[in-house]
Amino acid sequence: MKALATLLCLLAILSFASCATGSKRPASLEDLFRQADKSGDGKVSKAEYENFMIVEMFKIYDQNGDGFISEKEFVADGGTVKAFRAINTSGDGRLSLEEALASQAIRDRLAAPFDEADVNHSGDVTFSEFKVARANSQAYVR
């Protein structure tokens, strides 16, 4: 059930990623895929996917735009105090993007949706796999 909830959250982020960047129109699936595919090889590795999703989630959680996520911002968007404190390795009460990117706990939460999309278990998600995963997820969103 946690994997499903995480998947739904991630799909919402992918659907509305342009909101975090201030774009006036929603990003197309192709645009989102290209943004995640940092190497430009036409497929998204697990590391590329995780990094892309962490950056996008960070933008959403950082409600005041100061470059940090406070415990209050984290909890207000559905996180727990315990999870925040586990990720906030500096212990300063402000979660940095670097801490988020280094968090194995966050990467572990992102594993299930990636593995679901990687139908052929190649370790990469192609655009066609991404489209299929996106189409399959629509049933959950409705």
N, C-alpha and C positions, 0 to 999 in steps of 0.2 A: 504494500500500500504506500510506503514511503517513496518507493521508486516512481509510482504513478503520480504522487503529489509533486515530486521533484520534476518529473517530466512535464506536467502541466505548467508549473512555474516557469520552466525553461522555455517552453513553447510560447508562453505569454511574452517573455522577454524577447525571444526571437521575432515574434510578431510585431512587437512595439519598440524594437531597438532604436528606431529612428527618433522616437520621442526623447530618448536620453541625449541624443546628439543635436536636437533642435530642428531636425529636418521637418519640412512642411508636409511631405508625403511619406507614407509608410515605405520602408525599404522592401524591394522585391525579394523573392527567395534567392534569385541569382545574386543580388547585391549582398545579402546576408552571408551567403555561402562564400563569395569572394572576400568579404571582410574577414571571415574566419580562416580562410586558406592563405595564411601569411606567406607560405613558400611559393604560392602560385602554381602548384603542380596539378591542380584540378581535383584534389582530394584533401580532406581535412583529417589530420592525424588527431589522436586522442589529446596530445599536448596542445595542439592548435585550438581544438574545441574547448578544452578546459580553460585555457588562457583567455579566449574570446568571451566565454560565458562569465568568467570571473570579472573581467573588465566591465562587461555590460551590467552584471548584477551590482557591481560596486557603484556604478553611476546611478542606479536606481536607489540603492540604500543611502547614498550620500545626499540626503535631501536638501541640505543647505549649500552644497557645492563647494565645501571648504577643502576637499581632497582627503578627508578622513570620514570614517563612519564612527559615530559615537555609540555608546551602549544604548542610549535612548533611541537613536535612529534605527539601530539594528532590531531592537525589540518591537518598535512601532511597526516595522515591516514584517513581523512574524517570526523573527529569530528569538532565541532564548538567551538569558543572561549567561547560562552555563556555556552555551556554544560560543557566544561572543568572547568570553574570558579565555576559552581554549584557543581561539584564533588569535586573540590579542596578546601575542607572545612578549611584546615589550612591556605589557602591564600598565601602560600609560592611560588607558581608558579611551584611546583613539586608535581605531583600526586603520592601518595604512593599506594602500593597494599592494605594496610589497608583501605585507603580512598575509593578505588574502591570497596572493599568488603562491606564496610558500606553504599555505595550509594544506596538509594532507587530508584533513577532515573535509574540507570543501571539495577537493579533487575526488575523494571517495564518494561523495554525494552525487557528483556529476558522472560517475562511471556507468550507472544503470541506463540512463537515457542514451549515452553514446553507444554502449554495447547493444542496445535494442536497435539502434539505427544501423549499426555495422552488421548487416544481415549475413554477409559472406565471411565474417570474422577475419578480415584482412588486416585489421588494425587501423584502417582509414575508412572514412565515409565519403563516398563519391556523391556527386550531385544527384544522380538518379536514386541512390539510397536515401539521401536527405529528403527528396521529394516524396518518396514512398512513406518515410517515417512521419513526415509532416501531414500527409493525407490520412494516414492511420490515426494520427492523434486528434484529428478533427472530431472523431466520434466521442472522444473523452471530453472535449471542450463544450460540446452542445448540450 
